[in-house]
Amino acid sequence: MSPRRRPLLLGLAALVMAWALALGGFAIARHLKVTPEKIHRYLQQVDFAKLSPAERRQALRRLAAMLNALSPEDRRAVRLDREFAGWFRLMDREEKGEFLELTVPAGFTQMITAFEQMPEEKRRKAIEESVRRLRDAQNQQQPELADAGTNQPPELTPELRDKMVKLGVKTFLDQGSAETKAELQPVLEELQRSMESGHLFRPGRRPPSE
């Protein structure tokens, strides 16, 4: 090899190696990235009803870790998935409570503080709007289930809604059962999402369903 060409060839080889490592890292990252589709496949592959108590707890912890890795929009998509709804129906009260604790989204405390400072009428509007947005998202994601009345977002009774409006979310969460809090978590996450996006603070406009 010519002494003049050797540094050039070594530099070229190093560049090729760097690109190979970068592409390999990108492929690994894509493989490891959590998506709603991957969670859907996981929920399909694992028969939650047939697991032992220890296996159920491990499966729920894995599901919670995957859910926490998603964006708010993808979290909502997973919660509206029929497979997720099937798992949730099989959870007992203790499992629902633990799953709730494991999947509280970042910024949830700040949302509660902001909600507490809103007047009652604004709170009522925020809760009703959050339920509506969830229902619209479900209608778009799985219209056949919406028509059948399956896997609909939680319906708030007037009594439950009034408690959340008058007491605020913090007091409601402190006093409510773990099972009730877990069942209403999608509504609370949608409430947080709407408040952070500013949809609830735009007068005269009906927030678009996403």
Secondary structure as UniProt FT lines:
FT   TURN            3..4
FT   HELIX           5..32
FT   HELIX           36..45
FT   HELIX           48..50
FT   HELIX           53..68
FT   HELIX           72..79
FT   HELIX           82..90
FT   HELIX           93..102
FT   TURN            106..107
FT   HELIX           108..116
FT   HELIX           120..141
FT   HELIX           143..148
FT   HELIX           158..167
FT   HELIX           169..175
FT   HELIX           178..197
FT   HELIX           199..201
FT   TURN            203..204
//
